[in-house]
Every structure is written in C-alpha cells, then in structure tokens.
Amino acid sequence: MKRLIIFSILTVLFFSCGEKSNTEKSESENILENLTYSIDTVLVDSGEEILFLQSDLSHSTLSMDQKKLFNFSPKSELEVIDLESLKLLDKVSTDKEGPLGTGWPYAIQVDQTGNMVFYGVEEVRIFSSDLSSMKRYQLTTEALSGLEPEMLSMFNPKITDGNLLFSIYENQEQVPQGLAIISLEEATVKKFELSLAEKITPFTFSLYVQGRLSNKAYEPIHLELANNQLIVSTAYFNEAIIFDLASETVTTKTFHSELTQDQTAIPPKTSAETINEMETIRKETSKSVKFGPIYFDKNNEKFWRFSRELDREIADSLIFRNVLTVFDKDLNQLAETEVSVDPFSKKFFKNGKLYSYVNVEDELGFAVFTFDF
C-alpha cells in the first residue's frame, strides 16, 4: 500500500481593491483584501494497481455528490476513486461495442441526473449510473435536424439533464461559428451565432502537405454550466460570453488584468509545410498569454480562472507566470494573483475546495486549495 502524503503550504494574499469615496467597503472588498488559502498536495492510494494518467485525467469526471472521481482508460476500464479516503475503490471493465458498449470516447461526464455520459466522434452514449442501460444518439448532420450545413466540434460539450446537449458548431472549413443546443430525444438543433470565427481565425494553425491542407488546429473553446447560464470563453481573450438558458440571450463581459496582457498576440505566421516548422511556430505563440477554463464553485458562489504568460526565458527554457483570477457569481472580476500551480491541469471543485491534478512520480495526486473568506 502506498503511503498517503500531505504537504501543506499556507499562503496569505493581500488584494488591493480600488478605494471608494467613503470609508465603507462592500462585502466583496472586505473578503478579498484578506483572502487566504492553503495548498495541500495529496496522493491517491491505488494499492498495487496502476492508474491511467497518460492523458492527464482528460477522460475523468466528478460524481454528483462530489465524493468520487471516475477516470476512463483506453482499456475501457472505469477507475473509481474515493475522494474522501483518497483510495482507488474499483476498476469497472466495460465493452467497447455491443448494447452496453462505451465506444471510443474523447471525454466523459456525469450529468445532473447522475447518468454517465460518454462523448464520441459524432455520437454520445448515455448510461445509467450503474452502467446497466444505455442510449446512443448520433450527432451527424444527417441525424440532426437544423445542423446542416455545419457540424459539431469535439471540444468540451455539456449535457444538462440527459436530453439537452450544448456544443460549439463549426462550418465545413472547421471554423467555429457559435453555440448549438441539441435536443437528443427530438434530434433537433438550435444554433446561436457568437461571432467566434472572427475571434478564432487569426489564431488557427494550418499544416500543408505537398501543397494540400492536412490539418487545422486552434485552442479548445471552454464551456461551463452554472446558475442557468452557459459560460463560453476562449484561450485568446480576457472575456466571457454568457448565454442565458432561460431567455436565450447573449452578453459579453470583458475583463482587465494587471498581471498579463488581455489578448493573445496574433501570430505573424500560422501555416507550415512540415511538423517541425509547425512546432516552431506554435512554441513562439505559446509565449503570449493563454486563458484557461472558467470554473464555478457553487459552495462559495464564485468563478475561478487560471491563465499564464511568459515571464522570462533561460537558454531554451520558457518560464511562465501563472495567474489566478477570482470573479463573483455575476462574473464581476474581484481579484487576481500569481500562483504556483499548473494553470491547465485537470481541475474541479469539491465542497468549496479546488482540486488541481498533479503527477507525483507517476502517482495520482492533487493540489487541494482551501480558501478562507
């Protein structure tokens, strides 16, 4: 059995909130002037088993009660991790095909009713919580009324109650356009244009082989469901697009950072004819600011986002500044500070604490943030 290791670091942050014309301060200002947090790095005891960490928990999801983490491996095993005791509980074997087949998912999710959702290429498979039953839905232009001529992207879709699926849709040239809301039972699509093309196109990389387009790539577009809203954000802009689910209206909030730039620098070159040339171009672009997903902490009713920007270069090494930004429940920016945590590792909130994935010598670990408001 592996030992449970806990390292504690207490960090005290003092945020400078703008002075008011009188001596009274709002509740948020009083909280954030003396916000403190501690970081505990904990390891999961997996016994003699080896956990799947090669994709950095990209195929993982939290249970509804926040007590378990489910991690899906290429062996079609669902690893069940108890976050209370920090132990591996089980490895559940599944079939790839058949009436209870999971297919080849690129992401999984537990929806609001406790169903286990497996997202595949142009399909979604929704299982009961005990994996004893499954419904499979095709997400092609032929299967969905209202999607053609566009297609759904494979970036970070979300399901609300087992019936409504939210996804970004693209045109046939793989340029993102807006938000698609899919009724799985009715196989219908409502599309909302979000002017994503003009935001993403300058940062889209194209690889050409023998003069023909081989591949196009851009950073994932982030989706977060919270407070009956869908928050859409990109890696390139310090802003959030807020889609109200009830009124189906769109608003955009623009933020400002004192610690990073507010927009990724547009790369002077975005096309390449070899993989090595493309890697060189992308490495240079990575020096600019990159904004991570927005996470909602329902216990404290606050949003959190991590980002990074190049701080300095040492020889061939790039040293980044990692920044945490805090927003209130209405996505008003409250504070920001530098932190020593990977901004793009898998993260989730559990009982008001932020869990950030860390690999500790090939063992599953988490940097656990406990905030004191």
Phi, psi and omega per residue, in radians:
M1 nan 2.397 -3.131
K2 -1.462 2.529 -3.134
R3 -1.290 2.523 3.011
L4 -1.423 2.144 -3.080
I5 -1.978 2.270 3.112
I6 -2.237 2.169 3.060
F7 -2.001 2.262 -3.113
S8 -1.995 2.354 3.080
I9 -2.295 2.091 3.106
L10 -1.693 2.166 -3.126
T11 -2.144 2.311 3.117
V12 -1.957 2.229 -3.112
L13 -2.005 2.429 3.051
F14 -2.044 2.013 -3.114
F15 -1.721 2.397 3.108
S16 -1.657 1.895 3.075
C17 -1.671 2.550 -3.074
G18 -1.006 2.452 -3.128
E19 -1.242 2.498 3.097
K20 -1.667 2.912 -3.095
S21 -1.300 -0.298 3.066
N22 -2.083 -3.094 -3.043
T23 -1.517 -0.173 3.128
E24 -1.417 2.589 3.127
K25 -2.233 2.593 -3.130
S26 -1.209 2.886 -3.139
E27 -1.057 -0.712 -3.115
S28 -1.137 -0.654 3.117
E29 -1.143 -0.750 3.137
N30 -1.081 -0.678 3.130
I31 -1.139 -0.850 -2.934
L32 -1.457 -0.253 3.043
E33 -1.167 -0.482 -3.090
N34 -2.261 0.645 3.081
L35 -1.177 2.249 3.056
T36 -2.161 2.694 3.041
Y37 -2.597 2.715 3.025
S38 -2.092 2.675 3.110
I39 -2.127 2.095 3.030
D40 -1.933 2.173 3.058
T41 -1.673 2.070 -3.057
V42 -2.101 2.637 3.091
L43 -1.942 2.547 3.071
V44 -1.566 2.292 3.111
D45 -1.467 1.908 -3.134
S46 -1.784 0.176 -3.129
G47 1.085 -2.278 3.113
E48 -1.633 0.013 -3.106
E49 -1.459 2.698 3.071
I50 -1.887 2.153 -3.129
L51 -1.498 2.650 3.125
F52 -1.448 1.925 -3.104
L53 -2.127 0.024 -3.020
Q54 -1.109 -0.443 3.123
S55 -1.795 0.259 3.078
D56 0.983 0.716 3.083
L57 1.133 0.447 3.110
S58 -1.173 -0.410 3.134
H59 -1.828 0.894 -3.105
S60 -2.329 2.808 3.139
T61 -2.739 2.767 -3.097
L62 -1.702 2.516 3.071
S63 -1.227 2.864 -3.106
M64 -1.062 -0.662 -3.122
D65 -1.488 0.064 3.081
Q66 1.136 0.295 -3.109
K67 -1.693 -0.284 -3.095
K68 -2.271 2.601 2.997
L69 -2.013 2.269 3.099
F70 -1.843 2.233 -3.126
N71 -2.206 2.151 -3.056
F72 -1.765 2.296 -3.076
S73 -1.877 2.828 3.095
P74 -1.089 -0.270 3.067
K75 -1.416 0.149 -3.090
S76 1.070 0.635 3.056
E77 -1.885 2.340 3.076
L78 -1.723 1.880 -3.138
E79 -1.442 2.178 -3.096
V80 -1.870 2.013 -3.047
I81 -1.991 2.191 3.096
D82 -1.432 1.997 -3.116
L83 -1.426 -0.183 3.068
E84 -1.369 -0.853 -3.134
S85 -1.662 -0.127 -3.098
L86 0.980 0.897 3.122
K87 -2.358 2.629 2.998
L88 -1.296 2.135 -3.134
L89 -1.556 -0.698 -3.008
D90 -2.882 2.794 2.931
K91 -2.158 1.919 -3.069
V92 -1.666 2.044 3.130
S93 -1.362 2.404 3.097
T94 -2.253 2.864 3.061
D95 -1.614 2.636 3.077
K96 -1.379 -0.676 -3.132
E97 -2.224 3.127 -3.092
G98 1.750 -3.099 -3.086
P99 -1.087 -0.385 3.088
L100 -2.146 0.548 -3.129
G101 -1.360 2.446 3.128
T102 -1.565 -0.203 -3.115
G103 1.223 -2.576 -3.137
W104 -2.104 1.298 -3.032
P105 -1.236 2.545 3.014
Y106 -1.756 -0.120 3.083
A107 -2.855 2.727 3.053
I108 -2.303 2.804 -3.120
Q109 -2.729 2.506 2.907
V110 -1.662 2.133 -3.087
D111 -1.460 -3.062 -3.021
Q112 -1.231 -0.213 3.096
T113 -1.808 0.033 3.117
G114 1.641 0.005 3.096
N115 -1.193 2.646 3.073
M116 -1.719 2.113 -3.031
V117 -1.918 2.275 3.100
F118 -2.027 2.038 3.138
Y119 -1.617 2.153 3.076
G120 -2.102 -3.133 3.127
V121 -1.187 1.996 3.113
E122 1.017 0.543 3.063
E123 -2.795 2.816 3.007
V124 -2.452 2.414 3.123
R125 -2.078 2.149 -3.067
I126 -1.951 2.040 -3.123
F127 -1.797 2.673 2.929
S128 -1.136 2.873 -3.053
S129 -1.059 -0.506 3.131
D130 -1.677 0.145 3.101
L131 1.123 0.384 -3.087
S132 -1.549 -0.249 3.112
S133 -2.515 2.736 -3.058
M134 -2.620 2.482 2.975
K135 -2.074 2.365 -3.103
R136 -2.022 2.289 -3.121
Y137 -2.162 2.312 3.058
Q138 -1.459 2.434 -3.096
L139 -2.066 0.556 3.130
T140 -1.508 2.893 3.093
T141 -1.132 -0.522 3.135
E142 -1.266 -0.590 -3.063
A143 -1.470 -0.376 -3.035
L144 -1.964 2.205 3.097
S145 -1.402 2.205 3.104
G146 1.782 -0.078 -3.123
L147 -1.567 -0.712 -3.099
E148 -1.024 2.413 0.196
P149 -1.613 0.063 -3.131
E150 -1.399 3.109 3.095
M151 -2.485 2.780 -3.133
L152 -1.449 2.496 3.043
S153 -1.460 2.988 -3.139
M154 -1.831 0.370 -3.081
F155 -1.646 1.964 2.819
N156 0.840 0.923 3.073
P157 -1.213 2.879 3.135
K158 -2.378 2.505 3.046
I159 -2.085 2.408 -3.119
T160 -1.533 -1.139 -3.011
D161 -2.235 0.451 -3.115
G162 1.555 -0.028 -3.128
N163 -2.206 -0.743 -3.130
L164 -1.662 2.203 3.128
L165 -2.033 2.340 3.133
F166 -1.929 2.263 -3.106
S167 -2.617 2.772 2.984
I168 -1.447 2.422 3.070
Y169 -1.962 2.623 -3.100
E170 -2.145 2.814 2.973
N171 -1.471 -3.131 -3.071
Q172 -1.180 -0.261 3.077
E173 -1.595 0.212 3.118
Q174 1.112 0.565 3.061
V175 -1.754 2.125 -3.112
P176 -1.110 2.465 -3.074
Q177 -2.038 -0.801 -3.055
G178 -3.113 -2.723 -3.056
L179 -1.817 2.307 3.054
A180 -1.941 2.311 3.045
I181 -1.961 2.029 -3.025
I182 -1.873 2.197 2.958
S183 -1.543 1.914 -3.045
L184 -1.178 -0.699 -3.121
E185 -1.200 -0.650 -3.114
E186 -1.609 -0.184 3.139
A187 0.995 0.743 3.126
T188 -2.129 2.739 -3.085
V189 -2.276 2.341 2.940
K190 -1.958 2.263 -3.080
K191 -1.952 2.433 3.109
F192 -2.218 1.983 -3.112
E193 -1.255 2.259 -3.070
L194 -2.072 0.261 -3.127
S195 0.981 0.614 3.138
L196 -1.274 -0.520 -3.070
A197 -1.020 -0.812 -3.110
E198 -1.194 -0.422 3.117
K199 -1.404 -0.673 -2.981
I200 -1.613 -0.607 -3.026
T201 -0.925 -0.757 -3.138
P202 -1.113 -0.268 -3.097
F203 -1.930 0.177 -3.108
T204 -1.538 2.252 -3.123
F205 -1.702 2.467 -3.119
S206 -2.218 2.282 3.099
L207 -1.897 2.182 3.141
Y208 -1.922 2.374 3.083
V209 -2.126 2.052 -3.096
Q210 0.945 0.720 3.060
G211 1.439 -0.060 -3.127
R212 -1.954 2.482 -3.128
L213 -1.113 2.159 -3.125
S214 -1.809 -0.660 -3.059
N215 -2.759 2.545 3.024
K216 -2.210 2.521 -3.092
A217 -2.605 2.480 2.988
Y218 -2.528 2.870 -3.101
E219 -1.162 2.528 -3.129
P220 -0.994 2.537 3.018
I221 -1.587 2.281 -3.014
H222 -1.613 2.426 3.062
L223 -2.181 2.402 3.095
E224 -2.463 2.178 3.090
L225 -1.616 2.219 3.125
A226 -2.880 2.417 3.048
N227 0.929 0.746 3.140
N228 1.033 0.537 3.078
Q229 -2.346 2.681 2.999
L230 -1.939 2.094 -3.128
I231 -1.671 2.107 3.129
V232 -1.922 2.251 3.118
S233 -2.530 2.791 -3.137
T234 -2.120 2.943 3.112
A235 -1.357 -0.172 -2.932
Y236 -1.787 -0.389 -3.010
F237 -2.248 2.473 3.132
N238 -1.471 1.263 -3.081
E239 -2.773 2.948 3.079
A240 -2.393 2.339 3.041
I241 -1.707 2.105 -3.029
I242 -1.897 2.053 3.116
F243 -1.836 2.009 3.130
D244 -1.403 2.100 -3.038
L245 -1.209 -0.545 -3.094
A246 -1.339 -0.845 -3.076
S247 -1.609 -0.220 -3.092
E248 0.984 0.712 3.079
T249 -1.916 2.743 -3.063
V250 -2.117 2.285 2.993
T251 -2.276 2.698 3.134
T252 -2.147 2.280 3.070
K253 -1.921 2.230 3.129
T254 -1.859 2.327 -3.088
F255 -1.967 2.954 3.082
H256 -2.340 2.356 3.128
S257 -1.976 2.388 3.028
E258 -1.535 -0.181 -3.030
L259 -1.875 -0.310 3.099
T260 -2.433 2.999 2.968
Q261 -1.224 2.823 -3.126
D262 -1.663 0.001 3.112
Q263 -2.692 2.471 3.029
T264 -1.107 2.397 3.099
A265 -1.158 2.317 3.128
I266 -1.168 2.142 -3.098
P267 -1.169 2.433 -3.132
P268 -1.191 -0.400 -3.137
K269 -2.432 2.340 -3.097
T270 -2.224 0.043 3.138
S271 -2.111 2.618 -3.125
A272 -2.563 2.803 -3.133
E273 -1.966 -0.084 3.053
T274 -2.402 2.775 3.115
I275 -1.134 -0.690 3.128
N276 -1.095 -0.706 3.107
E277 -1.125 -0.693 3.132
M278 -1.141 -0.719 3.118
E279 -1.081 -0.670 3.111
T280 -1.127 -0.764 3.139
I281 -1.106 -0.777 -3.088
R282 -1.235 -0.587 3.097
K283 -1.116 -0.703 3.129
E284 -1.151 -0.705 3.135
T285 -1.166 -0.543 -3.101
S286 -1.146 -0.230 3.125
K287 -1.247 -0.394 -3.124
S288 -1.388 2.991 -3.095
V289 -1.114 2.533 3.079
K290 -2.416 2.181 -3.092
F291 -1.719 2.342 -3.140
G292 -1.549 -3.079 3.133
P293 -1.121 2.774 3.030
I294 -1.717 2.242 -3.124
Y295 -1.957 2.475 3.104
F296 -1.858 2.264 3.061
D297 -1.812 1.753 -3.050
K298 -1.227 -0.419 3.119
N299 -1.163 -0.770 -3.111
N300 -1.750 -0.045 -3.137
E301 0.921 0.925 3.091
K302 -2.423 2.673 3.041
F303 -1.802 2.596 -3.127
W304 -2.341 2.503 3.095
R305 -2.529 2.407 3.070
F306 -1.871 2.539 3.091
S307 -2.550 3.030 3.130
R308 -2.631 2.750 3.074
E309 -2.672 2.632 -3.119
L310 -1.071 2.276 3.082
D311 -1.679 -0.839 3.128
R312 -2.865 2.871 3.077
E313 -2.017 2.354 3.051
I314 -2.149 1.859 -3.042
A315 1.005 -2.102 3.133
D316 -1.662 0.080 -3.093
S317 -1.662 2.484 3.091
L318 -1.853 2.171 3.116
I319 -1.847 2.118 -3.037
F320 -1.819 2.665 2.972
R321 -1.689 2.114 3.131
N322 -1.760 2.297 -2.994
V323 -2.187 2.341 3.019
L324 -1.849 2.245 3.090
T325 -2.040 2.376 -3.108
V326 -1.963 2.370 3.106
F327 -2.205 2.679 3.047
D328 -1.414 -3.076 -3.043
K329 -1.166 -0.289 3.095
D330 -1.746 0.229 3.141
L331 1.074 0.643 2.925
N332 -1.572 2.264 -3.089
Q333 -1.209 2.292 -3.099
L334 -1.878 -0.770 -3.035
A335 -2.892 2.863 3.040
E336 -2.595 2.652 3.137
T337 -2.770 2.764 3.057
E338 -1.366 2.496 3.118
V339 -2.399 2.728 3.135
S340 -1.808 1.213 3.120
V341 -2.565 2.561 3.108
D342 -1.089 2.042 -3.048
P343 -1.234 -0.314 -3.030
F344 -1.999 0.210 3.041
S345 -1.281 2.825 3.118
K346 -1.035 2.306 -3.097
K347 -2.392 2.637 3.027
F348 -2.787 2.755 3.091
F349 -1.742 2.406 3.072
K350 -2.397 2.030 3.120
N351 0.902 0.725 3.090
G352 1.412 0.040 3.095
K353 -1.915 2.462 -3.137
L354 -1.630 2.156 3.104
Y355 -1.806 2.189 3.131
S356 -2.137 2.136 -3.052
Y357 -1.102 2.367 2.996
V358 -2.371 2.494 3.057
N359 -1.721 2.004 -3.122
V360 -1.906 1.645 -3.129
E361 0.912 0.885 3.107
D362 1.148 0.356 3.015
E363 -1.940 2.574 -3.135
L364 -1.309 2.142 3.112
G365 -2.399 2.894 3.083
F366 -2.393 2.411 2.898
A367 -1.550 1.976 -3.026
V368 -1.778 2.018 3.124
F369 -1.573 2.159 2.998
T370 -1.945 2.049 -3.064
F371 -1.695 2.490 3.129
D372 -2.055 1.851 -3.110
F373 -1.712 nan nan
